[in-house]
Amino acid sequence: MSVSGKRIKNLREERGLSQLEFAERIGMSNSVLSRIESGKRPIEDNEINIFADFFEVSGDYILGRSISRTPSGGSAYMDGGKGWTEEEKQVADAAIQAWREMKKKQQEQQDK
């Protein structure tokens, strides 16, 4: 079983979905999903997005490139933003982005 297949299967099972139920919900044939989960078929680019969006995780997590489920694009909220207003999400994302820029500049100065 591939890392991606294992992660998709685990995420699906965490949601209490059968393979057939999940395949129907994302508009994929059950046989294709079965082959992806078992590692017999690679995941196509558009499918990574489908899985990541459905499970609210990063594509990197699906691919096994990250152990963090949260997207790395600046999400400061670990609960997926449940209960956060759009303004709160924007402020949190801006704060994280500013912090990242500051750390990058500090690293660049240290490297000189």
C-alpha positions in Angstrom: 0.0 0.0 0.0 1.3 3.5 -0.9 1.6 6.3 1.6 -1.1 8.2 -0.3 -3.4 5.2 -0.4 -2.9 4.5 3.3 -3.7 8.1 4.2 -6.8 8.3 2.1 -8.1 5.0 3.5 -7.4 6.2 7.1 -9.1 9.5 6.5 -12.1 7.8 4.9 -12.3 5.3 7.8 -12.0 8.2 10.4 -15.1 9.6 8.8 -16.9 6.3 9.0 -17.3 6.0 5.3 -17.3 2.8 3.3 -15.2 2.8 0.1 -18.4 2.7 -1.9 -20.0 5.6 0.0 -16.9 7.7 -0.3 -16.5 7.0 -4.0 -20.0 8.0 -4.6 -19.6 11.3 -2.7 -16.6 12.4 -4.7 -17.8 11.1 -8.0 -15.2 8.4 -8.5 -15.7 4.8 -9.4 -15.3 2.4 -6.5 -12.8 0.3 -8.4 -10.6 3.3 -9.1 -10.7 4.3 -5.4 -9.9 0.7 -4.4 -6.9 0.7 -6.6 -5.7 4.1 -5.3 -6.1 3.0 -1.7 -4.2 -0.3 -2.3 -1.4 1.5 -4.2 -2.1 -0.2 -7.5 -2.9 3.0 -9.2 -1.2 6.4 -8.8 -3.2 9.4 -7.8 -3.7 12.0 -10.6 -3.2 15.7 -9.8 -6.9 16.6 -9.9 -7.6 13.7 -7.5 -5.2 15.0 -4.9 -7.2 18.2 -4.8 -10.5 16.3 -4.5 -9.2 14.2 -1.6 -7.5 17.2 0.1 -10.7 19.3 -0.2 -13.0 16.6 1.0 -10.9 15.8 4.1 -9.8 19.4 4.7 -6.1 18.4 4.7 -3.2 19.6 2.6 -2.2 17.9 -0.7 1.2 17.4 0.9 -0.4 15.3 3.6 -2.2 13.2 1.1 1.1 12.6 -0.8 3.0 11.7 2.3 5.2 14.8 2.0 4.1 16.2 5.4 2.9 14.7 8.7 0.8 17.8 9.3 -2.7 17.6 8.1 -3.2 21.4 7.9 -2.4 23.2 4.7 1.0 24.9 4.8 -0.3 28.0 3.0 -0.7 30.0 6.1 -3.6 28.5 8.0 -3.2 29.7 11.6 -6.2 27.8 12.9 -5.8 24.2 13.7 -9.5 23.4 13.8 -10.1 24.3 10.1 -11.5 27.6 11.1 -14.7 26.2 12.6 -16.3 29.1 14.6 -13.9 31.7 13.1 -15.3 34.7 11.2 -13.8 35.5 7.8 -12.2 38.6 9.3 -10.6 36.5 12.1 -9.2 34.0 9.5 -7.8 36.9 7.4 -6.1 38.5 10.5 -4.6 35.1 11.6 -3.4 34.4 8.1 -1.8 37.8 7.8 -0.1 37.5 11.2 1.4 34.1 10.2 2.5 35.5 6.9 4.2 38.5 8.6 5.9 36.2 11.0 7.2 34.0 8.2 8.6 37.0 6.4 10.3 38.3 9.5 11.9 34.8 10.1 13.0 34.7 6.5 14.7 38.1 6.8 16.4 37.1 10.0 17.7 33.9 8.4 19.0 35.9 5.4 20.9 38.3 7.7 22.4 35.3 9.6 23.5 33.7 6.3 25.4 36.9 5.3 
